[in-house]
Amino acid sequence: MTNWKTFKITEAPESWQVADSPWILIRVDGEIDYKEGTRAFISFPNRSPYSNYRTGDYLEIDLDKTCYLYHEFEVGDGVVKRASSSAIVAHNAMINASSLSPEISAMVNDGVSRMNRGEIREFEHQIEDRSGNNHRFIYRK
């Protein structure tokens, strides 16, 4: 089973900073559960494609696999991949929803979850603000 979650890289070292290191530590905008505890970073071998990741890039990480591993993994383990454009849209929708009211946030998170499971390809919400203005949100995969 897989449980892919999208993370934005908040801090990635430049290549000159890790020239002599066998591992690269990359910080992300959320927490990842590992065998040794919860962390807001992931470590990769210092080689391509991992050495090409930069601050602002998005990764998809399989949380069903990380909970059985330590925070350092080998290449080709199927735990991490570059995020698809639809995963980035869904990630940003969930981040934006966190600043909304709890009811609206729950609706957006439910729609994103249903899109990620493949149940729907898009969802739409219409919201009326306190001033009576209507706002329409459409998320597509």
GITA-V98248 format. One record per residue. N is the residue number from 1. RES is the residue in one small letter. SS is DSSP state (H for helix, E for strand, C for the rest). OMEGA is omega in whole degrees, -180 to 180 (999 if undefined). BURIAL is b if it has 16 or more other ideal C-beta (glycine too) atoms within 10 Angstrom, else e. Layout:
BEGIN
<<N | RES | SS | OMEGA | BURIAL> <N | RES | SS | OMEGA | BURIAL>>
END
This chain:
BEGIN
<<1 | m | C | 179 | e> <2 | t | C | 179 | e> <3 | n | C | -177 | e> <4 | w | E | 175 | b> <5 | k | E | -178 | b> <6 | t | E | 178 | b> <7 | f | E | 173 | b> <8 | k | E | 178 | b> <9 | i | E | -180 | b> <10 | t | E | 178 | e> <11 | e | E | 176 | e> <12 | a | E | -178 | b> <13 | p | C | 172 | b> <14 | e | C | -176 | e> <15 | s | H | -179 | e> <16 | w | H | -179 | e> <17 | q | H | -177 | e> <18 | v | H | -175 | e> <19 | a | C | -177 | e> <20 | d | C | -176 | e> <21 | s | C | 177 | e> <22 | p | C | -177 | e> <23 | w | E | 176 | e> <24 | i | E | 177 | b> <25 | l | E | -179 | b> <26 | i | E | 178 | b> <27 | r | E | -178 | b> <28 | v | E | -175 | b> <29 | d | E | 178 | e> <30 | g | E | -178 | e> <31 | e | E | -180 | e> <32 | i | E | 178 | b> <33 | d | E | 177 | e> <34 | y | E | 178 | b> <35 | k | C | -176 | e> <36 | e | C | 179 | e> <37 | g | E | -178 | e> <38 | t | E | -178 | e> <39 | r | E | 175 | b> <40 | a | E | 178 | e> <41 | f | E | 178 | b> <42 | i | E | 179 | b> <43 | s | E | 180 | b> <44 | f | E | 170 | b> <45 | p | E | -178 | e> <46 | n | C | 176 | b> <47 | r | C | -178 | e> <48 | s | C | 5 | e> <49 | p | C | -173 | e> <50 | y | H | -179 | b> <51 | s | H | 178 | e> <52 | n | H | 180 | e> <53 | y | C | -178 | b> <54 | r | C | 175 | e> <55 | t | C | -178 | e> <56 | g | C | 175 | e> <57 | d | C | 178 | e> <58 | y | E | 177 | b> <59 | l | E | 169 | b> <60 | e | E | -177 | b> <61 | i | E | -180 | b> <62 | d | E | -176 | b> <63 | l | H | 175 | b> <64 | d | H | 180 | e> <65 | k | H | -176 | b> <66 | t | H | -178 | b> <67 | c | C | 178 | e> <68 | y | C | -174 | e> <69 | l | C | 168 | b> <70 | y | C | -172 | e> <71 | h | C | 176 | b> <72 | e | E | 179 | e> <73 | f | E | 178 | b> <74 | e | C | 178 | e> <75 | v | C | 174 | e> <76 | g | C | -178 | e> <77 | d | C | 178 | e> <78 | g | C | -178 | e> <79 | v | C | -174 | b> <80 | v | E | 173 | b> <81 | k | E | 174 | e> <82 | r | E | -177 | e> <83 | a | C | 174 | b> <84 | s | C | 180 | e> <85 | s | H | 179 | e> <86 | s | H | 177 | e> <87 | a | H | 179 | b> <88 | i | H | 177 | b> <89 | v | H | -180 | b> <90 | a | H | 179 | b> <91 | h | H | -179 | b> <92 | n | H | 177 | e> <93 | a | H | -180 | b> <94 | m | H | 177 | b> <95 | i | H | 179 | e> <96 | n | H | -178 | e> <97 | a | H | -178 | b> <98 | s | C | 179 | e> <99 | s | C | -180 | e> <100 | l | C | 177 | e> <101 | s | C | -179 | e> <102 | p | H | -179 | e> <103 | e | H | -179 | e> <104 | i | H | 178 | e> <105 | s | H | 179 | e> <106 | a | H | 179 | e> <107 | m | H | -179 | b> <108 | v | H | 180 | b> <109 | n | H | 177 | e> <110 | d | H | 179 | e> <111 | g | H | 178 | b> <112 | v | H | 179 | b> <113 | s | H | 179 | e> <114 | r | H | 176 | e> <115 | m | H | -179 | b> <116 | n | H | 178 | b> <117 | r | C | 179 | e> <118 | g | C | -179 | e> <119 | e | C | 179 | e> <120 | i | C | 179 | e> <121 | r | C | 177 | e> <122 | e | E | 172 | e> <123 | f | E | -174 | b> <124 | e | E | 175 | e> <125 | h | E | 172 | e> <126 | q | E | -175 | e> <127 | i | E | 175 | e> <128 | e | E | -180 | e> <129 | d | C | -176 | e> <130 | r | C | 179 | e> <131 | s | C | 180 | e> <132 | g | C | 178 | e> <133 | n | C | 179 | e> <134 | n | E | 177 | e> <135 | h | E | -178 | e> <136 | r | E | 178 | e> <137 | f | E | 178 | b> <138 | i | E | 177 | e> <139 | y | E | -179 | b> <140 | r | E | 176 | e> <141 | k | C | 999 | b>>
END
